[in-house]
């Protein structure tokens, strides 16, 4: 019966890979949230511009309203810039985590390949032992038949 001696190490590496995958999933989820915030801000900016355009076309515009609109637009631009910076940092972190997952996966595959090679070697040796045993039985049977004659 074949027993892979490095099974505990393989299990540790598989667990590490799962942890790295979970960390990557969290980072990707965070990216989705940040992208949604960025989209929301960009839509809000479009809404602000559309509101200004509409008021200008109607001729119902006041200086106070336009100043407030510009302040709000400046606030949204600052938020947009900050979120884009966060997004860049997050994407760098995501790439690091992807690389960590690739590395952990590579380590698991190396262990699995080693396991497979050792199992193949064990199976080969077992077949050779069985063949030798069957050959020995055949030789003994032949020797008995010759001695009986």
C-alpha positions in Angstrom: 0.0 0.0 0.0 1.5 3.3 -1.1 1.7 6.1 1.5 3.0 9.5 0.4 5.3 10.6 3.2 5.0 14.3 2.4 1.2 14.3 2.7 1.2 16.7 5.7 3.4 19.2 3.8 1.1 18.9 0.8 -1.9 19.6 3.0 -0.2 22.7 4.5 0.6 24.0 1.0 -3.0 23.4 -0.1 -4.3 25.3 2.9 -1.8 28.1 2.2 -3.1 28.3 -1.4 -6.7 28.4 -0.2 -5.7 31.3 2.2 -4.0 33.2 -0.6 -7.1 32.7 -2.9 -9.3 34.0 -0.1 -7.1 37.1 0.3 -7.3 37.7 -3.4 -11.0 37.3 -3.4 -11.3 39.9 -0.6 -9.1 42.3 -2.6 -11.2 41.8 -5.7 -14.3 42.4 -3.7 -12.8 45.6 -2.4 -11.9 46.7 -5.9 -15.5 46.2 -7.0 -16.7 48.4 -4.1 -14.2 51.1 -5.0 -15.1 51.0 -8.7 -18.8 51.3 -7.8 -18.0 54.3 -5.7 -16.0 55.8 -8.5 -18.9 55.2 -11.0 -21.3 56.7 -8.5 -19.2 59.9 -8.3 -18.8 60.1 -12.0 -22.6 59.8 -12.4 -23.1 62.4 -9.8 -20.7 64.7 -11.7 -22.7 64.2 -14.9 -25.9 65.0 -13.0 -24.3 68.2 -11.6 -23.3 69.3 -15.1 -26.6 68.4 -16.6 -28.4 70.4 -13.8 -26.2 73.4 -14.6 -26.9 73.1 -18.3 -30.6 72.8 -17.7 -30.7 75.9 -15.5 -28.7 77.9 -18.0 -31.0 76.9 -20.9 -34.1 77.8 -18.8 -32.5 81.1 -17.9 -33.2 80.4 -14.2 -29.7 80.7 -12.8 -28.4 82.5 -9.8 -24.9 83.3 -8.8 -25.3 81.5 -5.5 -26.6 78.4 -7.2 -23.6 78.3 -9.6 -21.1 78.9 -6.8 -22.6 76.1 -4.8 -22.6 73.9 -7.9 -19.0 74.6 -8.6 -18.1 73.8 -5.0 -19.9 70.6 -5.2 -18.2 69.8 -8.5 -14.8 70.6 -6.9 -15.7 68.3 -3.9 -16.7 65.5 -6.3 -13.4 65.9 -8.3 -11.4 65.7 -5.1 -13.3 62.5 -4.1 -12.8 61.1 -7.6 -9.0 61.8 -7.4 -8.8 60.2 -4.0 -10.7 57.1 -5.0 -8.6 56.7 -8.2 -5.5 56.8 -6.0 -7.0 54.1 -3.7 -7.9 52.1 -6.8 -4.4 52.2 -8.1 -3.0 51.1 -4.7 -5.7 48.4 -4.5 -4.9 47.1 -8.0 -1.2 46.9 -7.1 -2.1 44.9 -4.0 -4.4 42.6 -6.2 -1.5 41.9 -8.5 0.7 41.0 -5.6 -2.0 38.7 -4.3 -2.4 37.1 -7.7 1.3 36.4 -7.8 1.1 34.9 -4.3 -1.8 32.6 -5.5 0.2 31.6 -8.6 3.3 30.8 -6.4 1.2 28.8 -3.9 -0.5 27.0 -6.7 2.9 26.2 -8.2 4.2 24.8 -4.9 1.1 22.6 -4.6 1.5 21.3 -8.2 5.2 20.5 -7.5 4.1 18.4 -4.5 1.3 16.7 -6.5 3.8 15.9 -9.3 6.2 14.4 -6.7 3.3 12.4 -5.2 2.4 11.1 -8.7 6.0 10.1 -9.5 6.5 8.3 -6.2 3.1 6.5 -6.7 4.1 5.5 -10.3 7.5 4.2 -9.0 5.8 2.3 -6.2 3.3 0.8 -8.7 6.1 -0.2 -11.0 8.0 -1.9 -8.2 4.9 -3.7 -7.1 4.3 -5.0 -10.6 7.9 -6.1 -10.8 7.6 -8.0 -7.5 4.4 -9.6 -8.6 6.0 -10.6 -11.9 9.0 -12.1 -10.1 6.7 -13.9 -7.8 4.6 -15.3 -10.7 7.8 -16.3 -12.5 9.0 -18.1 -9.4 5.8 -20.0 -9.1 6.0 -21.0 -12.8 9.6 -22.1 -12.3 8.6 -24.2 -9.3 5.7 -25.7 -11.1 7.8 -26.5 -14.1 10.5 -28.0 -11.8 7.9 -30.3 -10.1 6.5 -31.4 -13.5 10.0 -32.3 -14.7 10.9 -34.1 -11.5 7.6 -36.1 -11.6 8.5 -37.4 -15.0 
